[in-house]
Amino acid sequence: MSTLTGTALLHEVAKRILAEYLRERGERDVIIGRSVLESAEAVDLTYSAGVGRSTSVKVKADAYFGTDPEKIARRDLPYYRAETSSCGFETMADTFTRQPGWVQRSVADELFYYFVAIGQPEEEVAALMDEPDRIFFSELDVERDDLRVLPMTALRAWFEVAGERFIPRPVLSEGRSAWYRIIPVAEVEKGVVGTRSIGRVFASLSPV
């Protein structure tokens, strides 16, 4: 069973799902980055988009995508939170060190912002991470998901100008206190040139 918990576990689940999405889309040389989320600079995925051209991806998994009130109320379902129709962008990674958030520090070409609502307890999700793809993808209970792809350079440029319009909020993540700005999805899509709304991806995956 995976020893990861909380947002780190959700992050790894999202990386595995999105890597398979890229493979089934026909992208070549898909590689999942290191298994432990150590820094915002880490590239989560890479793939070849053409001859001699490699694209790097930062993955942001967001569990605030649930719609079932009973599941939302259950404390044993940490990856099924009430939908907010907003994106969370990290502006400060650590309030103690004052380290900037991943929006400023990431070296990736693209951001895969992945909304995903999983209707299983954390322990079951962790156990599935040790299973082969056939079992992982058939037994993971992804009730809803939605992928948006944002060019990181355009996101950073827009965020530097528009980010201050949105109230910062403290978030406790992996034992550190960070600060995020919560921005409506509609504002992000309107402001970040080149944003692509992919929609659901999990239901179409069929690894063997």
Helices and strands as residue ranges (DSSP letters): H 6-24, E 28-32, E 45-50, E 53-62, E 64-66, H 69-73, E 81-82, E 86-94, E 99-100, H 102-105, E 110-118, H 122-128, H 133-139, E 142-151, H 152-162, G 163-165, E 168-173, E 176-184, H 185-191, E 196-199, G 202-204
